[in-house]
Amino acid sequence: MRIVPDVAIEPDGKDWTWVLQRPCPECGLAASDVAGGDVAGRVRDAAGAFAQRLTEPGATDRPDEGTWSPLEYACHVRDVCRVFDGRLAAMLEQDDPLFDYWDQDATAVADRYGEQDPAVVRQQVADEAEALAGRFDSVGDEQWQRPGRRSNGSVFTVETLGQYLVHDLVHHVHDVSAGRR
């Protein structure tokens, strides 16, 4: 049975930067163990998992009113790739850039994630992930420690930005794989 996604998901107010210090108990990833040179491959792997999930039955169904459908998670992953590509570009081109605030919950509502076409989103995830992975592939050895800051004051290097990103993507693959929602 399809659960109509017109109920807003309660925003996640957690500061997830703690995943850079310890493994995530939900998805199991130890983000700090991800080497910079492995980020691009992990981005591509996550995109592939979402591409597959969007072709399966139930991809548009919410498991309950408070949990996104695989389609909604895929839209979020697409947008995460877009935002992180912009942040990575800024870190590689500017000295210690301050990232614009991104309200991911407002984006999900405004862009009506649950009403998007899974086939279109599948291609968009692939395209955005490949663009981001390509940019990570281009990072030179001397660039991994370049800094950048979120609007809340969290400081990242190119390497920790990549680790944080990988956790986000792996965690969402876990979200849509748990019990094959």
OpenMM code with the backbone's topology and positions (N, CA, C; nanometers):
from openmm import Vec3, app, unit

residues = "MET ARG ILE VAL PRO ASP VAL ALA ILE GLU PRO ASP GLY LYS ASP TRP THR TRP VAL LEU GLN ARG PRO CYS PRO GLU CYS GLY LEU ALA ALA SER ASP VAL ALA GLY GLY ASP VAL ALA GLY ARG VAL ARG ASP ALA ALA GLY ALA PHE ALA GLN ARG LEU THR GLU PRO GLY ALA THR ASP ARG PRO ASP GLU GLY THR TRP SER PRO LEU GLU TYR ALA CYS HIS VAL ARG ASP VAL CYS ARG VAL PHE ASP GLY ARG LEU ALA ALA MET LEU GLU GLN ASP ASP PRO LEU PHE ASP TYR TRP ASP GLN ASP ALA THR ALA VAL ALA ASP ARG TYR GLY GLU GLN ASP PRO ALA VAL VAL ARG GLN GLN VAL ALA ASP GLU ALA GLU ALA LEU ALA GLY ARG PHE ASP SER VAL GLY ASP GLU GLN TRP GLN ARG PRO GLY ARG ARG SER ASN GLY SER VAL PHE THR VAL GLU THR LEU GLY GLN TYR LEU VAL HIS ASP LEU VAL HIS HIS VAL HIS ASP VAL SER ALA GLY ARG ARG".split()
positions = [
    Vec3(0.0840, -0.1190, 0.0000),
    Vec3(0.0000, 0.0000, 0.0000),
    Vec3(0.0879, 0.1246, 0.0000),
    Vec3(0.0584, 0.2161, -0.0879),
    Vec3(0.1349, 0.3402, -0.0991),
    Vec3(0.0898, 0.4360, 0.0091),
    Vec3(0.1864, 0.4870, 0.0849),
    Vec3(0.1576, 0.5906, 0.1836),
    Vec3(0.1819, 0.7235, 0.1146),
    Vec3(0.0801, 0.8050, 0.1067),
    Vec3(0.0893, 0.9319, 0.0350),
    Vec3(0.1847, 1.0252, 0.1084),
    Vec3(0.2877, 1.0728, 0.0378),
    Vec3(0.3898, 1.1540, 0.1026),
    Vec3(0.3549, 1.3018, 0.1139),
    Vec3(0.2356, 1.3339, 0.1624),
    Vec3(0.2031, 1.4751, 0.1798),
    Vec3(0.2228, 1.5194, 0.3244),
    Vec3(0.2680, 1.4281, 0.4080),
    Vec3(0.2987, 1.4595, 0.5461),
    Vec3(0.4461, 1.4956, 0.5532),
    Vec3(0.4759, 1.6116, 0.6071),
    Vec3(0.6155, 1.6538, 0.6170),
    Vec3(0.6889, 1.5656, 0.7178),
    Vec3(0.8118, 1.5346, 0.6867),
    Vec3(0.8972, 1.4587, 0.7760),
    Vec3(0.9507, 1.5552, 0.8808),
    Vec3(0.9550, 1.5101, 1.0055),
    Vec3(1.0097, 1.5946, 1.1113),
    Vec3(1.1577, 1.6179, 1.0829),
    Vec3(1.2011, 1.7436, 1.0779),
    Vec3(1.3408, 1.7738, 1.0462),
    Vec3(1.4370, 1.7094, 1.1458),
    Vec3(1.5514, 1.6665, 1.0941),
    Vec3(1.6574, 1.6089, 1.1756),
    Vec3(1.7488, 1.7226, 1.2177),
    Vec3(1.7447, 1.7595, 1.3420),
    Vec3(1.8233, 1.8724, 1.3910),
    Vec3(1.9604, 1.8344, 1.4425),
    Vec3(2.0020, 1.7081, 1.4256),
    Vec3(2.1317, 1.6636, 1.4765),
    Vec3(2.2463, 1.7261, 1.3977),
    Vec3(2.3562, 1.7494, 1.4675),
    Vec3(2.4804, 1.7877, 1.4026),
    Vec3(2.5570, 1.6574, 1.3797),
    Vec3(2.5575, 1.6092, 1.2576),
    Vec3(2.6140, 1.4789, 1.2245),
    Vec3(2.7659, 1.4801, 1.2110),
    Vec3(2.8330, 1.5917, 1.2404),
    Vec3(2.9790, 1.5939, 1.2256),
    Vec3(3.0485, 1.4973, 1.3205),
    Vec3(2.9790, 1.4486, 1.4218),
    Vec3(3.0379, 1.3504, 1.5136),
    Vec3(3.0806, 1.2241, 1.4392),
    Vec3(3.0231, 1.1981, 1.3202),
    Vec3(3.0602, 1.0768, 1.2463),
    Vec3(3.2056, 1.0814, 1.2003),
    Vec3(3.2692, 1.1970, 1.2091),
    Vec3(3.4105, 1.2070, 1.1750),
    Vec3(3.5002, 1.1588, 1.2888),
    Vec3(3.4436, 1.1411, 1.4087),
    Vec3(3.5204, 1.0970, 1.5247),
    Vec3(3.4947, 0.9518, 1.5643),
    Vec3(3.3782, 0.8988, 1.5315),
    Vec3(3.3465, 0.7624, 1.5745),
    Vec3(3.2517, 0.6972, 1.4736),
    Vec3(3.2496, 0.5643, 1.4712),
    Vec3(3.1615, 0.4942, 1.3769),
    Vec3(3.0148, 0.5230, 1.4046),
    Vec3(2.9367, 0.5192, 1.2997),
    Vec3(2.7931, 0.5403, 1.3112),
    Vec3(2.7281, 0.4097, 1.3581),
    Vec3(2.6552, 0.4130, 1.4687),
    Vec3(2.5935, 0.2895, 1.5177),
    Vec3(2.4778, 0.2403, 1.4302),
    Vec3(2.4229, 0.3268, 1.3468),
    Vec3(2.3107, 0.2873, 1.2616),
    Vec3(2.3567, 0.2192, 1.1328),
    Vec3(2.4488, 0.2828, 1.0598),
    Vec3(2.4920, 0.2253, 0.9312),
    Vec3(2.6232, 0.1498, 0.9423),
    Vec3(2.6965, 0.1714, 1.0511),
    Vec3(2.8206, 0.0992, 1.0754),
    Vec3(2.9454, 0.1597, 1.0144),
    Vec3(2.9324, 0.2678, 0.9388),
    Vec3(3.0499, 0.3245, 0.8730),
    Vec3(3.1374, 0.4020, 0.9708),
    Vec3(3.2681, 0.3787, 0.9624),
    Vec3(3.3667, 0.4606, 1.0331),
    Vec3(3.4208, 0.5577, 0.9280),
    Vec3(3.3610, 0.6740, 0.9199),
    Vec3(3.3931, 0.7701, 0.8141),
    Vec3(3.5402, 0.8088, 0.8132),
    Vec3(3.6012, 0.8186, 0.9305),
    Vec3(3.7411, 0.8598, 0.9364),
    Vec3(3.8351, 0.7566, 0.8750),
    Vec3(3.7864, 0.6359, 0.8511),
    Vec3(3.8678, 0.5326, 0.7859),
    Vec3(3.8649, 0.5429, 0.6331),
    Vec3(3.7796, 0.6305, 0.5792),
    Vec3(3.7694, 0.6450, 0.4338),
    Vec3(3.8823, 0.7360, 0.3863),
    Vec3(3.9702, 0.6814, 0.3049),
    Vec3(4.0817, 0.7594, 0.2507),
    Vec3(4.0287, 0.8550, 0.1440),
    Vec3(4.0924, 0.9700, 0.1343),
    Vec3(4.0495, 1.0688, 0.0352),
    Vec3(4.0386, 1.0111, -0.1044),
    Vec3(4.1347, 0.9297, -0.1425),
    Vec3(4.1350, 0.8717, -0.2754),
    Vec3(4.0228, 0.7713, -0.3002),
    Vec3(3.9534, 0.7307, -0.1938),
    Vec3(3.8426, 0.6355, -0.2070),
    Vec3(3.7058, 0.7036, -0.2149),
    Vec3(3.7007, 0.8339, -0.1922),
    Vec3(3.5726, 0.9048, -0.1868),
    Vec3(3.4974, 0.8922, -0.3186),
    Vec3(3.5627, 0.9170, -0.4292),
    Vec3(3.4936, 0.9147, -0.5596),
    Vec3(3.4283, 0.7792, -0.5848),
    Vec3(3.4982, 0.6720, -0.5571),
    Vec3(3.4413, 0.5388, -0.5769),
    Vec3(3.3225, 0.5124, -0.4869),
    Vec3(3.3300, 0.5618, -0.3638),
    Vec3(3.2182, 0.5431, -0.2702),
    Vec3(3.0956, 0.6230, -0.3149),
    Vec3(3.1181, 0.7418, -0.3726),
    Vec3(3.0072, 0.8220, -0.4259),
    Vec3(2.9415, 0.7457, -0.5411),
    Vec3(3.0221, 0.6922, -0.6289),
    Vec3(2.9682, 0.6155, -0.7420),
    Vec3(2.8925, 0.4911, -0.6943),
    Vec3(2.9444, 0.4233, -0.5934),
    Vec3(2.8768, 0.3042, -0.5393),
    Vec3(2.7388, 0.3400, -0.4838),
    Vec3(2.7317, 0.4492, -0.4092),
    Vec3(2.6029, 0.4908, -0.3512),
    Vec3(2.5040, 0.5265, -0.4610),
    Vec3(2.5511, 0.5966, -0.5636),
    Vec3(2.4625, 0.6316, -0.6752),
    Vec3(2.4096, 0.5059, -0.7426),
    Vec3(2.4951, 0.4060, -0.7581),
    Vec3(2.4529, 0.2802, -0.8178),
    Vec3(2.3476, 0.2093, -0.7335),
    Vec3(2.3651, 0.2140, -0.6023),
    Vec3(2.2663, 0.1520, -0.5127),
    Vec3(2.1318, 0.2209, -0.5249),
    Vec3(2.1333, 0.3524, -0.5342),
    Vec3(2.0062, 0.4253, -0.5502),
    Vec3(1.9449, 0.4006, -0.6871),
    Vec3(2.0271, 0.3932, -0.7892),
    Vec3(1.9749, 0.3647, -0.9232),
    Vec3(1.9014, 0.2315, -0.9227),
    Vec3(1.9602, 0.1315, -0.8578),
    Vec3(1.8969, 0.0004, -0.8497),
    Vec3(1.7676, 0.0076, -0.7677),
    Vec3(1.7744, 0.0731, -0.6541),
    Vec3(1.6579, 0.0778, -0.5646),
    Vec3(1.5390, 0.1463, -0.6309),
    Vec3(1.5648, 0.2463, -0.7143),
    Vec3(1.4554, 0.3184, -0.7792),
    Vec3(1.3852, 0.2362, -0.8872),
    Vec3(1.4431, 0.1237, -0.9268),
    Vec3(1.3777, 0.0369, -1.0251),
    Vec3(1.2951, -0.0735, -0.9591),
    Vec3(1.3049, -0.0826, -0.8271),
    Vec3(1.2382, -0.1913, -0.7556),
    Vec3(1.0977, -0.1514, -0.7121),
    Vec3(1.0113, -0.2516, -0.6906),
    Vec3(0.8768, -0.2222, -0.6400),
    Vec3(0.8842, -0.1486, -0.5054),
    Vec3(0.7922, -0.0574, -0.4851),
    Vec3(0.7841, 0.0153, -0.3590),
    Vec3(0.8757, 0.1353, -0.3481),
    Vec3(0.9416, 0.1720, -0.4564),
    Vec3(1.0363, 0.2832, -0.4502),
    Vec3(0.9697, 0.4162, -0.4163),
    Vec3(0.8414, 0.4277, -0.4417),
    Vec3(0.7721, 0.5531, -0.4114),
    Vec3(0.6931, 0.5457, -0.2805),
    Vec3(0.6997, 0.4322, -0.2128),
    Vec3(0.6213, 0.4119, -0.0911),
    Vec3(0.6998, 0.4494, 0.0332),
    Vec3(0.6333, 0.5214, 0.1217),
    Vec3(0.6900, 0.5457, 0.2532),
    Vec3(0.6581, 0.4254, 0.3422),
    Vec3(0.7546, 0.3793, 0.4186),
    Vec3(0.7257, 0.2683, 0.5091),
    Vec3(0.6313, 0.3099, 0.6222),
    Vec3(0.6306, 0.4376, 0.6532),
    Vec3(0.5372, 0.4960, 0.7495),
    Vec3(0.5352, 0.6459, 0.7233),
    Vec3(0.4438, 0.7170, 0.7868),
    Vec3(0.4286, 0.8604, 0.7580),
    Vec3(0.5513, 0.9436, 0.7942),
    Vec3(0.6324, 0.8938, 0.8857),
    Vec3(0.7461, 0.9728, 0.9316),
    Vec3(0.8786, 0.9377, 0.8672),
    Vec3(0.8762, 0.8512, 0.7651),
    Vec3(1.0005, 0.8065, 0.7014),
    Vec3(0.9899, 0.8262, 0.5503),
    Vec3(1.0932, 0.8836, 0.4921),
    Vec3(1.0949, 0.9049, 0.3490),
    Vec3(1.0896, 0.7741, 0.2718),
    Vec3(1.0337, 0.7814, 0.1535),
    Vec3(1.0375, 0.6705, 0.0575),
    Vec3(1.1769, 0.6655, -0.0047),
    Vec3(1.2135, 0.5535, -0.0686),
    Vec3(1.3400, 0.5509, -0.1421),
    Vec3(1.3505, 0.6635, -0.2455),
    Vec3(1.2388, 0.6983, -0.3106),
    Vec3(1.2398, 0.8099, -0.4052),
    Vec3(1.2791, 0.9401, -0.3362),
    Vec3(1.2198, 0.9669, -0.2214),
    Vec3(1.2521, 1.0907, -0.1491),
    Vec3(1.3978, 1.0925, -0.1040),
    Vec3(1.4470, 0.9773, -0.0555),
    Vec3(1.5892, 0.9694, -0.0198),
    Vec3(1.6764, 0.9934, -0.1426),
    Vec3(1.6378, 0.9377, -0.2563),
    Vec3(1.7164, 0.9568, -0.3784),
    Vec3(1.7206, 1.1036, -0.4197),
    Vec3(1.6086, 1.1726, -0.4073),
    Vec3(1.6071, 1.3169, -0.4366),
    Vec3(1.7037, 1.3904, -0.3451),
    Vec3(1.7031, 1.3519, -0.2181),
    Vec3(1.7943, 1.4132, -0.1211),
    Vec3(1.9402, 1.3841, -0.1597),
    Vec3(1.9684, 1.2602, -0.1951),
    Vec3(2.1045, 1.2232, -0.2344),
    Vec3(2.1479, 1.3020, -0.3576),
    Vec3(2.0600, 1.3164, -0.4547),
    Vec3(2.0896, 1.3983, -0.5733),
    Vec3(2.1293, 1.5392, -0.5310),
    Vec3(2.0494, 1.5980, -0.4409),
    Vec3(2.0749, 1.7352, -0.3982),
    Vec3(2.1983, 1.7457, -0.3102),
    Vec3(2.2256, 1.6438, -0.2289),
    Vec3(2.3490, 1.6407, -0.1510),
    Vec3(2.4681, 1.6437, -0.2457),
    Vec3(2.4622, 1.5648, -0.3512),
    Vec3(2.5727, 1.5635, -0.4479),
    Vec3(2.5919, 1.7014, -0.5104),
    Vec3(2.4829, 1.7683, -0.5443),
    Vec3(2.4923, 1.9031, -0.6024),
    Vec3(2.5567, 2.0007, -0.5032),
    Vec3(2.5086, 1.9995, -0.3805),
    Vec3(2.5581, 2.0927, -0.2792),
    Vec3(2.7052, 2.0649, -0.2484),
    Vec3(2.7404, 1.9386, -0.2309),
    Vec3(2.8789, 1.9053, -0.1982),
    Vec3(2.9722, 1.9325, -0.3161),
    Vec3(2.9239, 1.9186, -0.4381),
    Vec3(3.0068, 1.9527, -0.5528),
    Vec3(3.0401, 2.1022, -0.5493),
    Vec3(2.9418, 2.1844, -0.5169),
    Vec3(2.9668, 2.3281, -0.5053),
    Vec3(3.0613, 2.3613, -0.3912),
    Vec3(3.0452, 2.2917, -0.2806),
    Vec3(3.1334, 2.3156, -0.1654),
    Vec3(3.2760, 2.2718, -0.1966),
    Vec3(3.2894, 2.1568, -0.2599),
    Vec3(3.4230, 2.1095, -0.2950),
    Vec3(3.4885, 2.2050, -0.3946),
    Vec3(3.4145, 2.2501, -0.4933),
    Vec3(3.4699, 2.3460, -0.5899),
    Vec3(3.5191, 2.4713, -0.5181),
    Vec3(3.4390, 2.5214, -0.4246),
    Vec3(3.4788, 2.6413, -0.3495),
    Vec3(3.6074, 2.6153, -0.2705),
    Vec3(3.6182, 2.4979, -0.2090),
    Vec3(3.7374, 2.4665, -0.1295),
    Vec3(3.8621, 2.4564, -0.2169),
    Vec3(3.8453, 2.4099, -0.3382),
    Vec3(3.9599, 2.3950, -0.4273),
    Vec3(3.9994, 2.5262, -0.4936),
    Vec3(3.9042, 2.6186, -0.5035),
    Vec3(3.9291, 2.7435, -0.5749),
    Vec3(3.9491, 2.8646, -0.4843),
    Vec3(3.9022, 2.8573, -0.3595),
    Vec3(3.9089, 2.9715, -0.2684),
    Vec3(3.9844, 2.9319, -0.1421),
    Vec3(4.0300, 3.0319, -0.0686),
    Vec3(4.0929, 3.0072, 0.0603),
    Vec3(3.9879, 3.0105, 0.1693),
    Vec3(3.9687, 2.8973, 0.2358),
    Vec3(3.8787, 2.8841, 0.3507),
    Vec3(3.7397, 2.9437, 0.3255),
    Vec3(3.6688, 2.8948, 0.2247),
    Vec3(3.5357, 2.9500, 0.1947),
    Vec3(3.4345, 2.9190, 0.3054),
    Vec3(3.3377, 3.0058, 0.3173),
    Vec3(3.2230, 2.9851, 0.4064),
    Vec3(3.1093, 2.9364, 0.3181),
    Vec3(3.0568, 2.8174, 0.3491),
    Vec3(2.9510, 2.7589, 0.2679),
    Vec3(2.8172, 2.8249, 0.2988),
    Vec3(2.7378, 2.8456, 0.1962),
    Vec3(2.6021, 2.8941, 0.2149),
    Vec3(2.5221, 2.7907, 0.2935),
    Vec3(2.4296, 2.8382, 0.3743),
    Vec3(2.3412, 2.7487, 0.4491),
    Vec3(2.2477, 2.6792, 0.3509),
    Vec3(2.2287, 2.5495, 0.3702),
    Vec3(2.1347, 2.4730, 0.2889),
    Vec3(2.0339, 2.4069, 0.3817),
    Vec3(1.9081, 2.4438, 0.3680),
    Vec3(1.8019, 2.3837, 0.4480),
    Vec3(1.7464, 2.2656, 0.3694),
    Vec3(1.7988, 2.1491, 0.3990),
    Vec3(1.7610, 2.0305, 0.3228),
    Vec3(1.6151, 1.9925, 0.3436),
    Vec3(1.5605, 2.0213, 0.4594),
    Vec3(1.4203, 1.9885, 0.4848),
    Vec3(1.3277, 2.0800, 0.4048),
    Vec3(1.3605, 2.2079, 0.3997),
    Vec3(1.2807, 2.3012, 0.3200),
    Vec3(1.2894, 2.2658, 0.1713),
    Vec3(1.4062, 2.2222, 0.1278),
    Vec3(1.4229, 2.1812, -0.0116),
    Vec3(1.3335, 2.0624, -0.0440),
    Vec3(1.3287, 1.9649, 0.0462),
    Vec3(1.2456, 1.8461, 0.0231),
    Vec3(1.0983, 1.8831, 0.0065),
    Vec3(1.0517, 1.9768, 0.0883),
    Vec3(0.9118, 2.0192, 0.0802),
    Vec3(0.8889, 2.1032, -0.0460),
    Vec3(0.9752, 2.2022, -0.0673),
    Vec3(0.9571, 2.2925, -0.1812),
    Vec3(0.9653, 2.2189, -0.3151),
    Vec3(1.0544, 2.1217, -0.3232),
    Vec3(1.0726, 2.0484, -0.4488),
    Vec3(0.9827, 1.9259, -0.4598),
    Vec3(0.8997, 1.9040, -0.3588),
    Vec3(0.8006, 1.7959, -0.3607),
    Vec3(0.8648, 1.6630, -0.4007),
    Vec3(0.9631, 1.6240, -0.3213),
    Vec3(1.0406, 1.5040, -0.3504),
    Vec3(0.9529, 1.3826, -0.3818),
    Vec3(0.8488, 1.3626, -0.3049),
    Vec3(0.7666, 1.2435, -0.3213),
    Vec3(0.6858, 1.2386, -0.4493),
    Vec3(0.6818, 1.3495, -0.5225),
    Vec3(0.6032, 1.3550, -0.6464),
    Vec3(0.6907, 1.3505, -0.7716),
    Vec3(0.8204, 1.3383, -0.7543),
    Vec3(0.9089, 1.3373, -0.8700),
    Vec3(0.9068, 1.2002, -0.9381),
    Vec3(0.9480, 1.1986, -1.0614),
    Vec3(0.9494, 1.0776, -1.1434),
    Vec3(1.0743, 0.9955, -1.1097),
    Vec3(1.0562, 0.8723, -1.0609),
    Vec3(1.1725, 0.7902, -1.0238),
    Vec3(1.2736, 0.7719, -1.1369),
    Vec3(1.2276, 0.7574, -1.2605),
    Vec3(1.3207, 0.7389, -1.3721),
    Vec3(1.4053, 0.8642, -1.3946),
    Vec3(1.3440, 0.9794, -1.3827),
    Vec3(1.4175, 1.1055, -1.3983),
    Vec3(1.5164, 1.1220, -1.2838),
    Vec3(1.4704, 1.0967, -1.1623),
    Vec3(1.5577, 1.1108, -1.0445),
    Vec3(1.6740, 1.0122, -1.0530),
    Vec3(1.6474, 0.8932, -1.1008),
    Vec3(1.7528, 0.7920, -1.1163),
    Vec3(1.8656, 0.8470, -1.2025),
    Vec3(1.8321, 0.9090, -1.3153),
    Vec3(1.9345, 0.9659, -1.4029),
    Vec3(2.0021, 1.0864, -1.3387),
    Vec3(1.9244, 1.1690, -1.2696),
    Vec3(1.9821, 1.2866, -1.2034),
    Vec3(2.0812, 1.2465, -1.0949),
    Vec3(2.0472, 1.1438, -1.0170),
    Vec3(2.1399, 1.0955, -0.9146),
    Vec3(2.2693, 1.0498, -0.9816),
    Vec3(2.2571, 0.9732, -1.0886),
    Vec3(2.3761, 0.9249, -1.1594),
    Vec3(2.4607, 1.0414, -1.2101),
    Vec3(2.3964, 1.1412, -1.2702),
    Vec3(2.4688, 1.2553, -1.3267),
    Vec3(2.5365, 1.3386, -1.2184),
    Vec3(2.4635, 1.3707, -1.1132),
    Vec3(2.5194, 1.4546, -1.0059),
    Vec3(2.6306, 1.3814, -0.9309),
    Vec3(2.6108, 1.2521, -0.9081),
    Vec3(2.7137, 1.1746, -0.8390),
    Vec3(2.8397, 1.1647, -0.9237),
    Vec3(2.8233, 1.1465, -1.0525),
    Vec3(2.9407, 1.1366, -1.1400),
    Vec3(3.0156, 1.2697, -1.1458),
    Vec3(2.9432, 1.3803, -1.1510),
    Vec3(3.0096, 1.5118, -1.1497),
    Vec3(3.0897, 1.5300, -1.0205),
    Vec3(3.0285, 1.4949, -0.9089),
    Vec3(3.0957, 1.5085, -0.7792),
    Vec3(3.2145, 1.4126, -0.7697),
    Vec3(3.1946, 1.2882, -0.8104),
    Vec3(3.3039, 1.1907, -0.8066),
    Vec3(3.4200, 1.2372, -0.8948),
    Vec3(3.3875, 1.2921, -1.0105),
    Vec3(3.4915, 1.3428, -1.0988),
    Vec3(3.5718, 1.4548, -1.0340),
    Vec3(3.5021, 1.5411, -0.9611),
    Vec3(3.5736, 1.6498, -0.8929),
    Vec3(3.6633, 1.5926, -0.7830),
    Vec3(3.6154, 1.4936, -0.7084),
    Vec3(3.7013, 1.4302, -0.6072),
    Vec3(3.8189, 1.3591, -0.6732),
    Vec3(3.7969, 1.2990, -0.7890),
    Vec3(3.9077, 1.2356, -0.8616),
    Vec3(4.0164, 1.3369, -0.8975),
    Vec3(3.9787, 1.4632, -0.9154),
    Vec3(4.0743, 1.5652, -0.9581),
    Vec3(4.1551, 1.6269, -0.8438),
    Vec3(4.1204, 1.5917, -0.7193),
    Vec3(4.1896, 1.6506, -0.6047),
    Vec3(4.3344, 1.6023, -0.6021),
    Vec3(4.4272, 1.6984, -0.5975),
    Vec3(4.5695, 1.6656, -0.5901),
    Vec3(4.6125, 1.6387, -0.4473),
    Vec3(4.7224, 1.5684, -0.4310),
    Vec3(4.7716, 1.5320, -0.2974),
    Vec3(4.7830, 1.6525, -0.2050),
    Vec3(4.8251, 1.7655, -0.2592),
    Vec3(4.8459, 1.8857, -0.1774),
    Vec3(4.7153, 1.9583, -0.1432),
    Vec3(4.6027, 1.9123, -0.1979),
    Vec3(4.4748, 1.9816, -0.1769),
    Vec3(4.3856, 1.9190, -0.0690),
    Vec3(4.4169, 1.7992, -0.0235),
    Vec3(4.3271, 1.7291, 0.0699),
    Vec3(4.3102, 1.8012, 0.2039),
    Vec3(4.4038, 1.8866, 0.2404),
    Vec3(4.3940, 1.9561, 0.3688),
    Vec3(4.3442, 2.1003, 0.3558),
    Vec3(4.3008, 2.1402, 0.2378),
    Vec3(4.2443, 2.2750, 0.2202),
    Vec3(4.1173, 2.2865, 0.3043),
    Vec3(4.0970, 2.3994, 0.3738),
    Vec3(3.9813, 2.4142, 0.4622),
    Vec3(3.8599, 2.4818, 0.3989),
    Vec3(3.7475, 2.4611, 0.4642),
    Vec3(3.6216, 2.5279, 0.4324),
    Vec3(3.5322, 2.5181, 0.5549),
    Vec3(3.4327, 2.6080, 0.5645),
    Vec3(3.3486, 2.6134, 0.6849),
    Vec3(3.2016, 2.6178, 0.6498),
    Vec3(3.1233, 2.5452, 0.7299),
    Vec3(2.9785, 2.5555, 0.7203),
    Vec3(2.9330, 2.6797, 0.7950),
    Vec3(2.8138, 2.7234, 0.7662),
    Vec3(2.7602, 2.8444, 0.8290),
    Vec3(2.7435, 2.8289, 0.9795),
    Vec3(2.7391, 2.7058, 1.0302),
    Vec3(2.7265, 2.6845, 1.1749),
    Vec3(2.8621, 2.6809, 1.2445),
    Vec3(2.9704, 2.7015, 1.1695),
    Vec3(3.1034, 2.7050, 1.2269),
    Vec3(3.1830, 2.5764, 1.2132),
    Vec3(3.1204, 2.4679, 1.1698),
    Vec3(3.1939, 2.3424, 1.1515),
    Vec3(3.3011, 2.3618, 1.0449),
    Vec3(3.4233, 2.3190, 1.0780),
    Vec3(3.5361, 2.3330, 0.9862),
    Vec3(3.5653, 2.1968, 0.9242),
    Vec3(3.5873, 2.1968, 0.7941),
    Vec3(3.6204, 2.0757, 0.7202),
    Vec3(3.7491, 2.0981, 0.6435),
    Vec3(3.8165, 1.9894, 0.6127),
    Vec3(3.9189, 1.9885, 0.5093),
    Vec3(3.8538, 1.9196, 0.3897),
    Vec3(3.9184, 1.9238, 0.2763),
    Vec3(3.8649, 1.8512, 0.1609),
    Vec3(3.8481, 1.7034, 0.1993),
    Vec3(3.9454, 1.6496, 0.2719),
    Vec3(3.9374, 1.5086, 0.3122),
    Vec3(3.8200, 1.4816, 0.4065),
    Vec3(3.8022, 1.5648, 0.5089),
    Vec3(3.6918, 1.5387, 0.6027),
    Vec3(3.5569, 1.5699, 0.5391),
    Vec3(3.5530, 1.6641, 0.4448),
    Vec3(3.4290, 1.6878, 0.3711),
    Vec3(3.3910, 1.5608, 0.2947),
    Vec3(3.4896, 1.4986, 0.2318),
    Vec3(3.4657, 1.3737, 0.1599),
    Vec3(3.4209, 1.2622, 0.2529),
    Vec3(3.4824, 1.2519, 0.3691),
    Vec3(3.4433, 1.1488, 0.4656),
    Vec3(3.3004, 1.1714, 0.5154),
    Vec3(3.2692, 1.2953, 0.5444),
    Vec3(3.1344, 1.3311, 0.5903),
    Vec3(3.0313, 1.2988, 0.4821),
    Vec3(3.0645, 1.3326, 0.3594),
    Vec3(2.9785, 1.3029, 0.2447),
    Vec3(2.9569, 1.1526, 0.2310),
    Vec3(3.0638, 1.0760, 0.2358),
    Vec3(3.0514, 0.9313, 0.2210),
    Vec3(2.9598, 0.8758, 0.3291),
    Vec3(2.9749, 0.9242, 0.4523),
    Vec3(2.8833, 0.8762, 0.5559),
    Vec3(2.7391, 0.9068, 0.5196),
    Vec3(2.7126, 1.0284, 0.4755),
    Vec3(2.5753, 1.0666, 0.4417),
    Vec3(2.5183, 0.9715, 0.3368),
    Vec3(2.5944, 0.9457, 0.2328),
    Vec3(2.5461, 0.8598, 0.1246),
    Vec3(2.5300, 0.7151, 0.1698),
    Vec3(2.6299, 0.6614, 0.2387),
    Vec3(2.6223, 0.5233, 0.2876),
    Vec3(2.5057, 0.5086, 0.3843),
    Vec3(2.4867, 0.6077, 0.4688),
    Vec3(2.3775, 0.6029, 0.5663),
    Vec3(2.2423, 0.5982, 0.4949),
    Vec3(2.2281, 0.6748, 0.3892),
    Vec3(2.1003, 0.6747, 0.3170),
    Vec3(2.0806, 0.5468, 0.2353),
    Vec3(2.1875, 0.4879, 0.1853),
    Vec3(2.1741, 0.3564, 0.1221),
    Vec3(2.1241, 0.2570, 0.2268),
    Vec3(2.1805, 0.2647, 0.3465),
    Vec3(2.1349, 0.1801, 0.4573),
    Vec3(1.9867, 0.2059, 0.4867),
    Vec3(1.9481, 0.3334, 0.4891),
    Vec3(1.8084, 0.3693, 0.5179),
    Vec3(1.7113, 0.3011, 0.4216),
    Vec3(1.7444, 0.3006, 0.2928),
    Vec3(1.6517, 0.2437, 0.1945),
    Vec3(1.6699, 0.0937, 0.1753),
    Vec3(1.7754, 0.0382, 0.2324),
    Vec3(1.7994, -0.1052, 0.2203),
    Vec3(1.7471, -0.1824, 0.3400),
    Vec3(1.7368, -0.1179, 0.4546),
    Vec3(1.6911, -0.1859, 0.5765),
    Vec3(1.5505, -0.2409, 0.5545),
    Vec3(1.5416, -0.3720, 0.5491),
    Vec3(1.4105, -0.4331, 0.5301),
    Vec3(1.3539, -0.4136, 0.3912),
    Vec3(1.4366, -0.3664, 0.2965),
    Vec3(1.3931, -0.3389, 0.1582),
    Vec3(1.2632, -0.2617, 0.1560),
    Vec3(1.2673, -0.1467, 0.2164),
    Vec3(1.1497, -0.0588, 0.2240),
    Vec3(1.0875, -0.0380, 0.0905),
] * unit.nanometer
topology = app.Topology()
chain = topology.addChain("A")
for resn in residues:
    res = topology.addResidue(resn, chain)
    for name in ("N", "CA", "C"):
        topology.addAtom(name, app.Element.getBySymbol(name[0]), res)
